[in-house]
């Protein structure tokens, strides 16, 4: 029995909960930091006399940084370790979100927001890969969906603080709070063990076996295989594998090309639709839906909190009926409810706002379940990082595309584009995607892409 099997055989315990909690807090603040600018925008538009196009560009600024963060953080996570990159990314985005607070012009805020995005974009894919590698196979779907539920919770927190602090006291307070994760970066550095699969991949066998031994002693009060025997077993398995450095080009070789293109397309489409709508929502609440900003933010917070409650349902559904069916249903629901929100508006529109935000939360939940599973261990950080980078491209251009089209055409045209993107992506996954339900990571990797 190898180390991966020993880890998968362990019951879910306080050890797993500690890892899940730290990753959840990281994603919570990542989400808050990503959305605090959109809540500040109504005030900034008024103070700095921003045009719709400038507003779209400013919304996109952070996602330009996130593109590079997502791409290179995954690359380095496969080479120097998940924990080092995780803690560095958390500290990086916290510090530069604090710098955003000191901005006094459109240009300075654009620059600091872009730089902060590097850390924001780097944290998420590495955290997803790390959590995927530590959670037992039988509960991985649920744990990943709980992890992603904290994205909705972080967004809800941002909307609630918008109502409570940012609207009455000013936008700078929102960015001051965004700098708090610098503490979390130190906690991650001190308390998180390095990924077992990463250590094996870089041939640090003794370190990997030692960590698994310590984990087993904590959870089941014994080690299932003696240290020397486990080391020999892993070295024997590794001797059968070719030690390679995994460049990004590896993702485009025949074996992984289909997986890379499909997973990247999925993340791009979801991010394009998500951030085109959500980053503009505080502005659209007042201009298109004619809601009061404060009450509108409370409704958004309420919808996000419901998203927190229902996001684990995506993981349960993924484990019960399969990943592909779940993805198809959720993407379709997201696109239709967004369209109906602006079609009807008023009190009925609030109902569709809630449906849209719940569907969005569950879409992100299944996203973080399905995509990391599809890449093999040696390229998981790089693969998830590249797919996330493609998602950041979607997130980057989505707000700008909405701003440009919104300046010259009606909002309904934008909603039609978003529906086509989501439905098209759902069909691609349904036709070409692999079903990964109840399969170990090793089994999934052995399936031809």
Secondary structure, 3 states (H helix, E strand, C coil): CCHHHHHHHCCCCHHHHHHHHHHHHHHHHHHHHHHHHHHHHHHHHHHHCCCHHHHHHHHHHHHHHHHHHHHHHHHHHHHHCHHHHHHHHHHHHHHHHHHHHCCCCHHHHHHHHHHHHHHHHHHHHHHHHHHHHHCCHHHHHHHHHHHHHHHHHHHHHHHHHHHHHHHHHCCHHHHHHCCCCHHHHHHHHHHCCCCHHHHHHCCCHHHHHHHHHHHHHHHHCCCCCCHHHHHHHHHHHHHCCCCCCCCHHHHHCHHHHHHHHHHHHHHHHHHHHHHHHHCCHHHHHHHCCCCCHHHHHHHHHHHHHHHHHHHHHHHHHHHHCCHHHHHHHHHHHHHHHHHHHHHHCHHHHHHHHHHHHHHHHHHHHHHHHHHHHHCCHHHHHHHHHHHHHHHHHHHHHHHHHHHHHHHHCCHHHHHHHHHHHHHHHHHHHHHHCCCCCCCCHHHHHHCCC
